[in-house]
Amino acid sequence: RAEVGDDVFGEDPTVRRLEEMAAERMGKEAALFVASGTMANLVALLTHCGRGDEVIVGDQAHTFLSEVGGMAALGGIHPRPVPNQPDGTLRIEDLEAAIRPEDVHYPRTRLIALENTHNRCMGAPLTPDYMARVRALADRYGLKVHVDGARIFNAAVALGVPAAALARDADTVTFCLSKGLCAPVGSLVCGPADFIREARRVRKMVGGGMRQAGVLAAAGLVALETMVDRLAEDHRRARRLAEGLAEIPGVHVEAHRVRTNIVIFELDPRVPLDEAGFLQALQAHRVKLVGWGPRRFRAVTHYWIDDADIDHALRAIARVVGDALAGRTSG
């Protein structure tokens, strides 16, 4: 029942309403609706940086590892990775050391890119205090700050602060509607009005102009209006999953690090299962995980996972690992 128009011409009222709501939630002047989180980050980076410019980014960042090298392939932007710490941060000393001096041999440092929550760091949330420290450094060197906030509402709920408090010290922030907020598609780029005007041109350039997109934006409105406050349930279930995994012989997990909805665990080397074998055995029990290496796996809780599902997953993992240790075939 969404009222629609042509969004390329700015005429879709449902998209406009979603963009206004997103900007308000992030404390920014304006926002832009795009098809995906990868497109959101790409549009932001292409708007911030020209060809040959450099962005400082974490070595475990989604923009660096999992977005097909888009910043380099499509924008000619040079990523300079520095180590992510276990809590998802980039040490201020490492950031400062990575900033290029003015020299004809070097690319120009333009941007610091962060991630909140941090996907590969057990869903760790970045705090307002940390963001303020990065902002102070960026201001000292005349740099911009971008946040890949795919799960920034998870961070806000975990820290007990408004999402705008986490976006305040960033020039731009993106967030996904299709992860914890459970919409079928879509992300937002949020920032100053003049930045978003230019980002709209970049979105068109990369093929992101959509016509009657209100049918998608309407789901985004439902997500923002009804899905944020319930994220604490996902966090509780993720902690329960991690604590249960920690009790299974042959499974290693740092349960104390689980603060949002992501659980990363490993199989002990003595468990005679490779990644494909473990995932296949679990699928026979209707449990799906993402493999992140030979013996490393990620589980994510969300709206469609309830307490009974957590119990089922724990029983399935315990059986598969137990059978493997005992030399049996799980079925």
N, C-alpha and C positions, 0 to 999 in steps of 0.2 A: 504493500500500500504506500510505498515511498513516493513522495512527489519528486519528479525528476526534471532535468533540463540538460543542456549541453555543458559539461564541466570544462571542456577546453576553452569555451568562451566565458567561463565563470558563471554560468546560468543555472547550475543545478542547486536548488535551495537546500536539499538534504546534505549534499557535500559541504556547502558553505556553513551550515549549522554545525556539522561535525568538526570542521576546521576551526570555527570559533570556540567550540567547547574544548578542543585539544589545546589551543593556544592559552585559554584561560587556565586549564589544569596545570600547564607547564609554566605559567607566569610569563609568557612571551606575547609579543605583539600580534603574531600571525602564525598560521600553520598551512601545510600543504598535504593533501591526501595523495598517497601513492600506492602502488600495487603490493609492495612487499618491503620487508626490512632491509634486504640487500639493496633494493632500488632507493630506499630512503637514505641509507648511508652513502651510496654512490652519488646521488643528487647533491647531498650536503657537501661531500668532499670535492666534487667538481665545481661547486659554487664557491667554496672557500679558496681553492688552489688552482693555479695555472699549470701548464705543462712545464716540467722541470722543477716545480716546487716540491718541498718535502714535508711529510707529516710524521710526527713521532707517535708511535703506536706500540701497544704491548705485544710481546712475541707470542702470546696466547689469544690475542684478540680475534674476534669473529671477522672484523674487517680485513685482517691480515691473513688469516688461515682459511676462511670458509666463504669468501665472496668472489671466488674465481679470479682473484687478482685484478678486479675491475678498476681500482684506482689507477693502477699502472697501465693496464691494457687499453682502457678507454680514455683515461685522463692524462697519461704521461706523468702521474704523480709518483714521487719516489717515497716508499715507506721506509722509515728508519725504526726498526724494532728495538725495544729495550725490555728487560725481563719483567714479566708480571710476577708479583709476589703472591704467596698463597691466598692473601685476602683480596686479590684482584687489583690492588693498587700498583702504580708505577712509582718507585722511590723518587722523591723530589730531587735527590742528588743525581740519579740516573737521568731524569728528565733534563736537568740543567746541563749535564755533561753532553747530552745528545744535541743540544741546540748549536747550530752551526755559526761560527763567526763569519763576518762578511769577507768573502774571499772568492776570487774569480774561479777557483777550482771546485767550489762546493755548490750544491743546490741550496736554495734559500729555505730555511725553516719557516713554515707559515702557520702550522696547526699542531695542537696536541689533541689526540683522539683517545678517549677513555671508553669504558664499557661498564654499564650498571643495570642490573646485576651482571656479574661476570660469569659467563656460561661455563668456561673450562676451569674456573676456580671455585667449583662447588656452589655456584649461584651466589657468590659473596656480594653483599651490597656495599657500595661506596658511600661514605658518610658525608654530611654537609661540611664538617670540619676539614676533611681531606679535600673536598672540592674547593674550599676557600684557599687552601694552601696552593693548589694547582693554579687557581685564578691569580693569586699574587705573583707567582712565578711567570705566568703568561704575560701579565701586565708589565712586569719588569723588562721583558724582552720584546714587547709589542706583538705577541702571538694571539691567535684565536684558540678557543677550546670547543671541541665538539664531543658530545656524549652519545654513543650508541646505547640508547636506553630501551632496548627491546623489551626488557622486563623491569622497567624503572618503577612501575607500580608495585611489583613484588618487593623492591628495595624499600619503597616508602612505607609499605605495611609492616615489613620486618623491623624497620627503624622507628616506627611510630611518628613519622613526620609527613607533611604534605609532599606530593611529588614535586611541586614547584620549589620546595626547599632544596631538592637535589639537583634541580635544573638551574637554579638561580645564578650560579657562578659559571655556567656554560654559555657560550654565545649561541650555540644551536644544540638541539637535542632531538633524537628520533625515538619513537616508541612503536611497538607492534600491537595491533589489535588481535592478532591471530595466535598469540601464545597463551599466557595466563588469562587474558581477557576473553578468549574463547570465540571471537568472531571468525568467520570462515576465511577472511582475506583482508589485507590492508594494513598500512602503517602511516604514520604522520611525521613530517619534518616540521619542527617548530623553531622560531627565531624572530629576529627583527623584521619589520614589514618590508624594508628594502631588500633584505636578503631573500625573503620568501618570494618577492616579485622576480628576482633573478633565478631562483630555484625553479620557479614555474616554467621558465624558458628551458632550463636544463632538463626538467622532467619531459618536456615535449621532445627534446633532442634525443633522449635515450628511449623513446617510444612509449612513454608513460602517460600520454594524454588519453583520457577516457571520456566517453560521451555521457550516456545516461547512467552515471556511476552512483546515483543516489540509491539504487537497489543494493549496492555494497555498503555505502556509507551508513545506511539505516541500521545495518547490523553493528557497525562501529558505535553508533549512538547507544544501542542497547548494551554493548560491552562496557562503555564508559559509565553508563548510568546504573548498571546492575551487577557488574562483575568485580569491581575493585575491592569493595569491603569484604567479600568472601574469600579473598586470596589467603587470609590467615588459615583457613581450613586446609588449603594445599600445603602450607608450610608445616602445619601440625602433622599431616599425614606423611610428608617427606621425612620428618624427624623420626616418626614411628617406623617407617621403612628402614631408615639407616640403623636405628637401634636394633631392629630385628635382624638385619643383615650381619651386624657385628656379633651376633650370637651363633651364627652358622659357621661351623668348622670349615676352613678352606676359603673363607671370604674375608677380605680386609676392607674396612671402611673407617674413615675418621668421622664418626657420627657427630662429634661435638662441633664440627665445622658446618653442619647443615643448618642454615638460617632461613632459607627460602624454599623453593620447590624443586631443587636439583640435588640428586644424590649420585655421586661417582664412587664406584667400588672396584676392587681388583680381585682376581682369583689367585690363590696361592700357587706357586710353581708346581707344587706336588699334585694339584688337581689336573688329571690327564685330559683336559679339554682345550682345544684351541677356540679362537673367537667364533668362527663359523659353527663349530660343533655345539658350543654353549648356547648360542642364539637359536639354533635350530631345535635343540632339545627343549628350550623354553617355549618356543612357538607351539610345540606340541601340547603345551599346557595353557595356551592362549595368553602368554606373557610376551610382550614385545619390548625390547631394549635397543639402545644404540650402542654399537661397539666402537670404542675409542682407542683401539690398540690391541695388541695380541692378547692381553689379559685384563683389559680395562673397559668398563661399561658405564653408561649413563642411564639413569631412570629419572623421569620427570612426572610430578603429580600435577593434576589439573582438574577442571570442573567435572570431567567424566569419570574420575577415579574416586571411589568412595572407600570407606573403611573395610568393607568386605573384599574389595579388590586388593588392598594392601595385604590382608591376611592371605589371600589366594596367591599373590606374587611371592610372598615369603615362603609359603609351603612349597611352591613349585621350585624356587631356587634351592631351597634346602634339599629337596628330593633329587634334583638334577646333580647338584654337587655331591651329595651323599652317595648316590649311585655311582658316580664317576670315581670317587675315592675307593669305593668297594669293588670296583671293576665290573659293575653291572651296567646295562643299557637302560637309560631312563625312558619310560613310556607311560 
